[in-house]
Amino acid sequence: MPKKYPVEISEDAEWDVAQFHARIAWDKPGAADRWAEAVRDQMLSLNQLPERYEVIPEADQFSAEYRHIIFGNYRIIYRVEHDRVVIVRVIHTSFTLTRRMLPEP
């Protein structure tokens, strides 16, 4: 049986989800709720085999190894730290991740 990792969702990631939810809900409240629930499911799925997703293309900018889940038009950015997974941001796929968008671990 694979190792289980606790998943921690940062305040920045929570804020990102809330902002995207609000934008989607402007026109489609039900769709926004379903989207937010599906994003959380994706995040929590990282409790098993978190390294199954690829390292982000912008990796050379950062001292830590960040990975991402591509979920529709969104990227769930996270890092694996010893015995836990930390979700750091949720961004639109049209954005390039920059150093100022991520806290240093």
Backbone torsions as a table, in degrees:
resi	resn	phi	psi	omega
1	MET	NA	133.7	-179.4
2	PRO	-66.9	152.4	176.7
3	LYS	-62.1	143.8	176.3
4	LYS	-101.4	134.0	179.3
5	TYR	-111.8	133.6	170.6
6	PRO	-67.6	144.0	179.9
7	VAL	-110.6	122.8	178.6
8	GLU	-109.7	128.8	179.4
9	ILE	-105.0	118.5	-177.2
10	SER	-68.1	162.5	176.5
11	GLU	-62.0	-37.8	177.9
12	ASP	-60.9	-44.1	180.0
13	ALA	-66.1	-40.2	176.8
14	GLU	-60.9	-43.1	179.2
15	TRP	-62.9	-44.2	178.9
16	ASP	-57.2	-48.1	-179.3
17	VAL	-61.3	-42.5	180.0
18	ALA	-63.0	-40.3	-179.6
19	GLN	-67.2	-45.2	178.6
20	PHE	-65.7	-38.9	177.6
21	HIS	-58.5	-46.3	-179.0
22	ALA	-61.7	-40.4	179.6
23	ARG	-65.9	-43.1	179.7
24	ILE	-67.5	-40.1	-176.5
25	ALA	-66.6	-19.8	179.4
26	TRP	-53.4	-42.7	-179.9
27	ASP	-104.5	-31.8	-171.7
28	LYS	-138.9	82.1	-177.0
29	PRO	-58.4	-42.3	179.8
30	GLY	-64.2	-42.0	178.6
31	ALA	-64.3	-36.9	179.1
32	ALA	-63.8	-42.5	178.5
33	ASP	-64.0	-43.4	179.3
34	ARG	-64.6	-40.2	178.7
35	TRP	-61.6	-48.4	-178.2
36	ALA	-61.5	-40.8	178.4
37	GLU	-65.2	-41.9	179.6
38	ALA	-66.8	-37.6	176.7
39	VAL	-62.7	-44.7	178.6
40	ARG	-62.2	-40.1	176.9
41	ASP	-60.1	-42.7	178.2
42	GLN	-61.8	-45.2	179.3
43	MET	-59.4	-48.9	-176.2
44	LEU	-69.3	-21.6	177.6
45	SER	-66.4	-15.4	179.6
46	LEU	-72.8	-1.9	176.9
47	ASN	-66.9	-15.5	175.5
48	GLN	-126.4	133.1	175.8
49	LEU	50.3	54.3	-177.5
50	PRO	-65.1	-19.7	-179.5
51	GLU	-83.6	7.0	179.3
52	ARG	-71.5	-18.5	179.1
53	TYR	-96.5	156.1	-173.5
54	GLU	-74.1	156.8	172.6
55	VAL	-70.4	142.5	-176.4
56	ILE	-64.7	148.5	179.9
57	PRO	-61.4	-27.3	-179.0
58	GLU	-84.8	12.8	-171.0
59	ALA	-53.1	-32.9	-176.3
60	ASP	-66.9	-12.2	178.0
61	GLN	-83.0	-14.3	-169.4
62	PHE	-119.7	149.8	178.6
63	SER	-80.7	-26.2	178.2
64	ALA	-97.6	158.9	177.9
65	GLU	-90.1	111.3	177.5
66	TYR	-102.1	144.2	177.5
67	ARG	-123.3	170.5	177.1
68	HIS	-147.2	153.2	168.6
69	ILE	-106.2	127.1	171.8
70	ILE	-88.7	118.4	-177.1
71	PHE	-126.3	96.8	-175.4
72	GLY	61.6	-121.8	179.0
73	ASN	-95.5	19.3	-174.7
74	TYR	-128.5	153.9	175.9
75	ARG	-119.2	126.3	174.7
76	ILE	-97.5	111.0	-175.0
77	ILE	-96.4	131.2	-178.2
78	TYR	-149.8	167.6	172.9
79	ARG	-134.9	151.6	176.6
80	VAL	-100.4	122.6	179.7
81	GLU	-117.2	107.6	177.3
82	HIS	43.9	-84.0	-174.1
83	ASP	-121.3	19.3	178.5
84	ARG	-148.3	164.3	176.0
85	VAL	-115.1	132.6	179.2
86	VAL	-117.0	116.6	174.6
87	ILE	-82.2	121.4	-174.6
88	VAL	-104.6	-32.7	-179.3
89	ARG	-154.2	159.0	168.1
90	VAL	-129.2	118.8	-176.8
91	ILE	-129.5	160.5	175.9
92	HIS	-73.4	145.6	-177.8
93	THR	-64.9	-16.7	178.8
94	SER	-77.2	-11.8	179.7
95	PHE	-93.4	144.4	171.1
96	THR	-96.7	130.9	-179.7
97	LEU	-69.1	133.8	178.1
98	THR	-120.1	164.4	-178.6
99	ARG	-58.2	-38.1	-177.0
100	ARG	-70.7	-13.3	179.7
101	MET	-82.9	-15.4	-176.5
102	LEU	-122.0	137.6	173.3
103	PRO	-77.1	148.9	174.8
104	GLU	-73.7	139.2	-178.7
105	PRO	-69.5	NA	NA
